[in-house]
Amino acid sequence: VHCGGTNGGHYYAFVRPGDAKNWLKFDDDKVSKASSHQATVENFGGKNKDKFWLTVHTIPCAYMLVYVQKSQWDKLVYPFQDKDVPQEL
C-alpha cells in the first residue's frame, strides 16, 4: 500500500500467510496484527466518514507489484476468473 502523493509517501504491506485467517501489517521494522477490514477496505483512497461522521478524504492507495522470472511464468500465473475472487472483496 502507498500512503501519500506523487511527491512522496510511505509504503507498507498486508499479508495473510498461507491458510491463516489473520492478517499481518508489515510497516518498516514493525509487524502487527490487522483486521480483515483494515487489510481489504481501509487502505483504499476516497471519501470516508470519521468517528464523528464527518467526511474526510483518505489518501492510501492499495496495489501490488510482483516480479516473476519468465522461466517461472507458466508455473505461477494462470487465467483469472470471477470465482477466484473471495466474496468479501
C-alpha positions as CSV (number, residue, x, y, z in Angstrom):
1,V,0.0,0.0,0.0
2,H,1.2,3.5,-0.8
3,C,0.1,6.3,1.5
4,G,1.0,9.7,0.2
5,G,1.1,11.6,-3.0
6,T,3.1,11.8,-6.2
7,N,5.9,13.7,-4.4
8,G,6.4,11.3,-1.6
9,G,4.8,8.9,0.8
10,H,5.2,5.7,2.7
11,Y,4.8,2.0,1.8
12,Y,3.5,-0.8,3.9
13,A,2.1,-4.3,3.2
14,F,-0.7,-6.5,4.5
15,V,-0.1,-10.3,4.3
16,R,-2.2,-13.2,5.2
17,P,0.2,-16.2,5.3
18,G,-0.9,-19.5,3.8
19,D,-4.3,-20.6,5.1
20,A,-4.2,-18.2,8.1
21,K,-7.4,-16.3,9.0
22,N,-5.5,-13.3,10.5
23,W,-3.8,-10.5,8.6
24,L,-0.4,-9.0,9.4
25,K,0.7,-5.5,8.7
26,F,4.4,-5.1,7.7
27,D,5.4,-1.4,8.3
28,D,9.1,-0.8,8.1
29,D,10.6,-2.7,11.1
30,K,7.2,-3.2,12.8
31,V,4.9,-6.2,12.2
32,S,1.4,-6.0,13.8
33,K,-1.9,-7.9,13.6
34,A,-4.5,-6.3,11.4
35,S,-8.2,-6.9,10.9
36,S,-9.7,-8.1,7.6
37,H,-11.4,-4.7,7.3
38,Q,-8.0,-2.9,7.6
39,A,-6.4,-5.1,5.1
40,T,-9.2,-5.1,2.5
41,V,-11.2,-1.8,2.9
42,E,-9.4,0.9,4.9
43,N,-6.4,1.1,2.6
44,F,-8.2,2.5,-0.4
45,G,-8.3,6.2,-1.0
46,G,-11.5,8.2,-1.3
47,K,-14.1,9.8,0.9
48,N,-14.9,8.1,4.2
49,K,-16.7,9.1,7.4
50,D,-14.6,9.6,10.6
51,K,-15.7,8.7,14.1
52,F,-17.7,11.9,14.2
53,W,-19.4,11.1,10.9
54,L,-17.6,13.9,9.1
55,T,-16.5,13.3,5.5
56,V,-12.7,13.0,5.3
57,H,-10.5,12.3,2.3
58,T,-8.2,9.4,2.6
59,I,-5.0,9.1,0.6
60,P,-3.8,5.4,0.9
61,C,-3.9,3.5,-2.4
62,A,-3.6,-0.3,-2.4
63,Y,-1.7,-2.0,-5.1
64,M,0.6,-4.9,-5.5
65,L,3.7,-5.2,-7.7
66,V,5.2,-8.7,-8.3
67,Y,8.2,-9.6,-10.4
68,V,8.1,-13.1,-12.0
69,Q,11.0,-14.7,-13.9
70,K,10.0,-15.6,-17.4
71,S,11.1,-19.2,-16.7
72,Q,8.5,-19.4,-13.8
73,W,5.6,-17.6,-15.5
74,D,3.6,-20.7,-16.5
75,K,4.0,-22.2,-13.0
76,L,2.8,-19.1,-11.2
77,V,0.3,-17.3,-13.5
78,Y,-3.0,-18.7,-14.6
79,P,-6.1,-17.3,-16.3
80,F,-8.1,-15.2,-13.8
81,Q,-11.8,-15.9,-13.3
82,D,-14.5,-14.2,-11.2
83,K,-14.8,-17.3,-9.0
84,D,-11.1,-16.7,-7.9
85,V,-12.1,-13.5,-6.0
86,P,-13.3,-14.1,-2.4
87,Q,-16.9,-12.8,-1.9
88,E,-15.8,-10.4,0.9
89,L,-13.8,-8.4,-1.7
